[in-house]
Amino acid sequence: MVIRQLDKLMQARKLTQKDVANIINVSQNAISNIIKRGDLKVSQLNKIAKYFNVPVSYFFEESGTGGNIVQTANGNGNGNNQNIALQNQCSELQQKVNELNEQVIKCQEELIQYIKKEK
């Protein structure tokens, strides 16, 4: 599904595999293998999403959805750029919130251990 969505974006912008290879800093051979096997690293997917100004979740949508995103990536969207930018920001903020929650839980666990030692 990821590769199919990437292909849509590439077609919308008239980009070649070589262009995408340059975006994610890999060789043309590497991008060819990635597309054939569908083996894309998360960091590479993040770079591609950022380049096309789409949320990473776009790549996991069913093929019938995301039409507006392709139009926007092609520059023909109806003001959806702001919505996509907000979605990206929300995704990034949610990730940061999740990371902070993990840190809080870790600190709470350390505090509990410390209190147990003090007793």
Contacts in CASP RR format, 6 or more apart in sequence:
PFRMAT RR
TARGET T0000
AUTHOR 0000-0000-0000
METHOD contacts of the structure
MODEL  1
MVIRQLDKLMQARKLTQKDVANIINVSQNAISNIIKRGDLKVSQLNKIAK
YFNVPVSYFFEESGTGGNIVQTANGNGNGNNQNIALQNQCSELQQKVNEL
NEQVIKCQEELIQYIKKEK
1 59 0 8 1.000
1 60 0 8 1.000
1 61 0 8 1.000
1 62 0 8 1.000
1 63 0 8 1.000
2 38 0 8 1.000
2 40 0 8 1.000
2 45 0 8 1.000
2 59 0 8 1.000
2 60 0 8 1.000
3 35 0 8 1.000
3 38 0 8 1.000
3 40 0 8 1.000
4 63 0 8 1.000
5 58 0 8 1.000
5 59 0 8 1.000
5 60 0 8 1.000
5 61 0 8 1.000
5 63 0 8 1.000
6 20 0 8 1.000
6 35 0 8 1.000
6 40 0 8 1.000
6 48 0 8 1.000
6 59 0 8 1.000
7 35 0 8 1.000
8 67 0 8 1.000
8 70 0 8 1.000
9 15 0 8 1.000
9 48 0 8 1.000
9 52 0 8 1.000
9 54 0 8 1.000
9 70 0 8 1.000
9 73 0 8 1.000
10 16 0 8 1.000
10 17 0 8 1.000
10 19 0 8 1.000
10 20 0 8 1.000
12 70 0 8 1.000
12 71 0 8 1.000
12 73 0 8 1.000
12 74 0 8 1.000
13 52 0 8 1.000
13 73 0 8 1.000
13 74 0 8 1.000
17 28 0 8 1.000
17 31 0 8 1.000
17 32 0 8 1.000
17 35 0 8 1.000
18 28 0 8 1.000
18 31 0 8 1.000
20 31 0 8 1.000
20 48 0 8 1.000
21 27 0 8 1.000
21 28 0 8 1.000
21 30 0 8 1.000
21 31 0 8 1.000
23 47 0 8 1.000
23 48 0 8 1.000
23 51 0 8 1.000
24 31 0 8 1.000
24 44 0 8 1.000
24 47 0 8 1.000
24 48 0 8 1.000
25 47 0 8 1.000
26 34 0 8 1.000
26 44 0 8 1.000
33 39 0 8 1.000
34 40 0 8 1.000
34 44 0 8 1.000
40 48 0 8 1.000
45 56 0 8 1.000
45 59 0 8 1.000
46 56 0 8 1.000
48 59 0 8 1.000
49 55 0 8 1.000
49 56 0 8 1.000
49 58 0 8 1.000
49 59 0 8 1.000
49 88 0 8 1.000
50 88 0 8 1.000
52 73 0 8 1.000
53 72 0 8 1.000
53 73 0 8 1.000
53 81 0 8 1.000
53 84 0 8 1.000
53 85 0 8 1.000
53 88 0 8 1.000
54 69 0 8 1.000
54 72 0 8 1.000
54 73 0 8 1.000
54 84 0 8 1.000
54 88 0 8 1.000
55 84 0 8 1.000
55 87 0 8 1.000
55 88 0 8 1.000
55 91 0 8 1.000
56 91 0 8 1.000
57 87 0 8 1.000
57 91 0 8 1.000
58 66 0 8 1.000
58 69 0 8 1.000
68 77 0 8 1.000
68 78 0 8 1.000
68 80 0 8 1.000
69 80 0 8 1.000
69 84 0 8 1.000
71 77 0 8 1.000
71 78 0 8 1.000
71 80 0 8 1.000
72 79 0 8 1.000
72 80 0 8 1.000
72 81 0 8 1.000
72 84 0 8 1.000
END
